[in-house]
Amino acid sequence: MTTRTTLVFVDAIEDGQARLLLGEESFSLPQSLLPEDAREGTWLRLSLAIAPPPLDPDGLRRKLGQNDPGGPIKL
């Protein structure tokens, strides 16, 4: 698995959104994803790697419901 890492600059934080600069490009993401001590003017190391898909929390429900005919429960 390869990881790409680069430095980004925190240009602004407003209304819960952080604007990051990567060279001449800018992008925004939720402030909640930043480290707690990140502020405007902070440099961050951004690393990206491929990850497996998240587990499907509703998968078990669908699997159990496949054979359910519906209707009232019979005891």
N, CA and C atoms as a LAMMPS dump frame, in Angstrom:
ITEM: TIMESTEP
0
ITEM: NUMBER OF ATOMS
225
ITEM: BOX BOUNDS ff ff ff
-5.0000000000000000e+02 5.0000000000000000e+02
-5.0000000000000000e+02 5.0000000000000000e+02
-5.0000000000000000e+02 5.0000000000000000e+02
ITEM: ATOMS id mol type element x y z
1 1 1 N 0.855 -1.181 0
2 1 2 C 0 0 0
3 1 3 C 0.894 1.235 0
4 2 1 N 0.648 2.114 -0.945
5 2 2 C 1.427 3.352 -1.006
6 2 3 C 0.665 4.482 -0.338
7 3 1 N 1.421 5.4 0.194
8 3 2 C 0.856 6.577 0.842
9 3 3 C 1.475 7.804 0.19
10 4 1 N 0.643 8.802 -0.068
11 4 2 C 1.151 10.085 -0.591
12 4 3 C 1.054 11.094 0.535
13 5 1 N 2.11 11.852 0.71
14 5 2 C 2.161 12.839 1.787
15 5 3 C 2.612 14.168 1.205
16 6 1 N 1.981 15.252 1.668
17 6 2 C 2.353 16.587 1.235
18 6 3 C 2.057 17.566 2.368
19 7 1 N 2.564 18.776 2.249
20 7 2 C 2.275 19.827 3.224
21 7 3 C 1.177 20.731 2.686
22 8 1 N 0.267 21.126 3.567
23 8 2 C -0.781 22.081 3.228
24 8 3 C -0.77 23.189 4.278
25 9 1 N -1.236 24.362 3.889
26 9 2 C -1.236 25.549 4.75
27 9 3 C -2.678 25.892 5.117
28 10 1 N -2.945 26.097 6.409
29 10 2 C -4.28 26.5 6.858
30 10 3 C -4.411 27.994 6.615
31 11 1 N -5.15 28.345 5.575
32 11 2 C -5.3 29.741 5.17
33 11 3 C -6.352 30.453 6.01
34 12 1 N -7.468 29.792 6.259
35 12 2 C -8.554 30.426 7.016
36 12 3 C -9.417 29.353 7.651
37 13 1 N -10.04 29.709 8.781
38 13 2 C -11.032 28.857 9.437
39 13 3 C -12.225 29.753 9.741
40 14 1 N -13.356 29.455 9.103
41 14 2 C -14.572 30.254 9.29
42 14 3 C -15.787 29.357 9.278
43 15 1 N -16.703 29.583 10.205
44 15 2 C -17.981 28.868 10.254
45 15 3 C -17.802 27.36 10.189
46 16 1 N -16.795 26.832 10.897
47 16 2 C -16.591 25.394 10.957
48 16 3 C -15.929 24.791 9.731
49 17 1 N -15.483 25.625 8.794
50 17 2 C -14.805 25.146 7.584
51 17 3 C -13.368 25.683 7.574
52 18 1 N -12.444 24.822 7.189
53 18 2 C -11.043 25.218 7.071
54 18 3 C -10.687 25.279 5.587
55 19 1 N -10.071 26.383 5.172
56 19 2 C -9.589 26.509 3.8
57 19 3 C -8.097 26.215 3.812
58 20 1 N -7.704 25.17 3.083
59 20 2 C -6.317 24.752 3.019
60 20 3 C -5.74 25.094 1.664
61 21 1 N -4.469 25.47 1.65
62 21 2 C -3.772 25.773 0.405
63 21 3 C -2.764 24.674 0.122
64 22 1 N -2.782 24.209 -1.125
65 22 2 C -1.826 23.235 -1.623
66 22 3 C -1.228 23.848 -2.87
67 23 1 N -0.088 24.493 -2.711
68 23 2 C 0.478 25.264 -3.81
69 23 3 C -0.451 26.428 -4.116
70 24 1 N -0.887 26.552 -5.359
71 24 2 C -1.812 27.62 -5.749
72 24 3 C -3.265 27.188 -5.676
73 25 1 N -3.498 25.924 -5.356
74 25 2 C -4.863 25.394 -5.25
75 25 3 C -5.354 25.513 -3.811
76 26 1 N -6.668 25.707 -3.667
77 26 2 C -7.25 25.717 -2.32
78 26 3 C -8.423 24.744 -2.284
79 27 1 N -8.681 24.214 -1.096
80 27 2 C -9.843 23.348 -0.886
81 27 3 C -10.278 23.496 0.561
82 28 1 N -11.525 23.139 0.81
83 28 2 C -12.092 23.265 2.154
84 28 3 C -12.47 21.904 2.692
85 29 1 N -12.421 21.817 3.998
86 29 2 C -12.9 20.624 4.687
87 29 3 C -13.382 21.034 6.067
88 30 1 N -14.167 20.179 6.721
89 30 2 C -14.673 20.542 8.046
90 30 3 C -13.535 20.775 9.043
91 31 1 N -13.672 21.801 9.826
92 31 2 C -12.658 22.122 10.84
93 31 3 C -12.467 20.949 11.804
94 32 1 N -13.505 20.156 12.017
95 32 2 C -13.428 19.037 12.954
96 32 3 C -12.414 17.981 12.521
97 33 1 N -12.004 17.988 11.249
98 33 2 C -11.001 17.031 10.785
99 33 3 C -9.573 17.488 11.073
100 34 1 N -9.403 18.742 11.45
101 34 2 C -8.067 19.263 11.757
102 34 3 C -7.628 18.839 13.152
103 35 1 N -6.313 18.757 13.386
104 35 2 C -5.845 18.543 14.757
105 35 3 C -6.366 19.678 15.655
106 36 1 N -6.586 19.367 16.927
107 36 2 C -7.176 20.351 17.85
108 36 3 C -6.388 21.653 17.92
109 37 1 N -5.073 21.583 17.821
110 37 2 C -4.265 22.786 17.977
111 37 3 C -3.963 23.488 16.652
112 38 1 N -4.58 23.068 15.557
113 38 2 C -4.366 23.729 14.256
114 38 3 C -5.08 25.073 14.238
115 39 1 N -4.394 26.077 13.74
116 39 2 C -4.938 27.438 13.653
117 39 3 C -4.616 27.997 12.274
118 40 1 N -5.199 29.147 11.94
119 40 2 C -4.818 29.842 10.71
120 40 3 C -3.321 30.103 10.762
121 41 1 N -2.639 29.85 9.653
122 41 2 C -1.199 30.028 9.594
123 41 3 C -0.409 28.771 9.924
124 42 1 N -1.102 27.679 10.265
125 42 2 C -0.443 26.417 10.599
126 42 3 C -0.169 25.607 9.336
127 43 1 N 0.98 24.947 9.302
128 43 2 C 1.282 23.977 8.243
129 43 3 C 0.897 22.597 8.752
130 44 1 N 0.275 21.818 7.884
131 44 2 C -0.136 20.455 8.231
132 44 3 C 0.472 19.47 7.241
133 45 1 N 0.767 18.29 7.732
134 45 2 C 1.201 17.206 6.859
135 45 3 C -0.05 16.403 6.512
136 46 1 N -0.37 16.322 5.236
137 46 2 C -1.551 15.614 4.756
138 46 3 C -1.1 14.315 4.105
139 47 1 N -1.612 13.199 4.604
140 47 2 C -1.272 11.883 4.051
141 47 3 C -2.54 11.213 3.562
142 48 1 N -2.453 10.595 2.386
143 48 2 C -3.576 9.884 1.797
144 48 3 C -3.147 8.483 1.429
145 49 1 N -3.997 7.518 1.741
146 49 2 C -3.73 6.126 1.401
147 49 3 C -5.054 5.455 1.076
148 50 1 N -4.993 4.46 0.247
149 50 2 C -6.2 3.693 -0.072
150 50 3 C -6.575 2.875 1.15
151 51 1 N -7.865 2.831 1.443
152 51 2 C -8.375 2.097 2.6
153 51 3 C -9.47 1.137 2.147
154 52 1 N -9.662 0.053 2.895
155 52 2 C -10.761 -0.845 2.55
156 52 3 C -12.094 -0.145 2.818
157 53 1 N -13.142 -0.551 2.119
158 53 2 C -14.433 0.084 2.359
159 53 3 C -14.884 -0.173 3.796
160 54 1 N -15.657 0.753 4.361
161 54 2 C -16.143 0.553 5.733
162 54 3 C -17.095 -0.636 5.775
163 55 1 N -17.165 -1.234 6.947
164 55 2 C -18.117 -2.325 7.134
165 55 3 C -19.531 -1.806 6.932
166 56 1 N -20.375 -2.64 6.395
167 56 2 C -21.761 -2.251 6.129
168 56 3 C -22.606 -2.566 7.362
169 57 1 N -22.935 -1.565 8.19
170 57 2 C -23.693 -1.837 9.415
171 57 3 C -25.108 -2.334 9.138
172 58 1 N -25.644 -2.037 7.968
173 58 2 C -26.997 -2.493 7.643
174 58 3 C -26.997 -3.822 6.904
175 59 1 N -25.824 -4.357 6.622
176 59 2 C -25.732 -5.615 5.885
177 59 3 C -26.407 -6.772 6.598
178 60 1 N -26.193 -6.888 7.908
179 60 2 C -26.818 -7.977 8.664
180 60 3 C -28.337 -7.851 8.628
181 61 1 N -28.834 -6.628 8.762
182 61 2 C -30.283 -6.414 8.724
183 61 3 C -30.854 -6.867 7.374
184 62 1 N -30.185 -6.507 6.289
185 62 2 C -30.66 -6.926 4.959
186 62 3 C -30.604 -8.44 4.811
187 63 1 N -29.505 -9.041 5.291
188 63 2 C -29.352 -10.492 5.181
189 63 3 C -30.447 -11.211 5.954
190 64 1 N -30.728 -10.762 7.164
191 64 2 C -31.77 -11.404 7.971
192 64 3 C -33.155 -11.174 7.377
193 65 1 N -33.343 -10.045 6.706
194 65 2 C -34.649 -9.723 6.139
195 65 3 C -34.917 -10.389 4.801
196 66 1 N -33.924 -11.033 4.192
197 66 2 C -34.121 -11.644 2.882
198 66 3 C -35.197 -12.724 2.899
199 67 1 N -35.277 -13.501 3.97
200 67 2 C -36.245 -14.6 4.05
201 67 3 C -37.462 -14.242 4.87
202 68 1 N -37.602 -12.994 5.243
203 68 2 C -38.74 -12.553 6.051
204 68 3 C -39.929 -12.309 5.122
205 69 1 N -41.02 -13.058 5.295
206 69 2 C -42.176 -12.846 4.43
207 69 3 C -42.967 -11.579 4.776
208 70 1 N -42.621 -10.951 5.872
209 70 2 C -43.364 -9.763 6.295
210 70 3 C -44.62 -10.168 7.05
211 71 1 N -45.438 -9.213 7.363
212 71 2 C -46.683 -9.498 8.08
213 71 3 C -46.454 -9.629 9.567
214 72 1 N -47.529 -10.003 10.292
215 72 2 C -47.449 -10.115 11.751
216 72 3 C -46.509 -11.251 12.179
217 73 1 N -45.923 -11.057 13.325
218 73 2 C -45.054 -12.087 13.897
219 73 3 C -45.925 -13.18 14.489
220 74 1 N -45.608 -14.427 14.175
221 74 2 C -46.343 -15.568 14.74
222 74 3 C -45.515 -16.184 15.838
223 75 1 N -46.104 -16.259 17.021
224 75 2 C -45.399 -16.849 18.176
225 75 3 C -45.767 -18.288 18.345
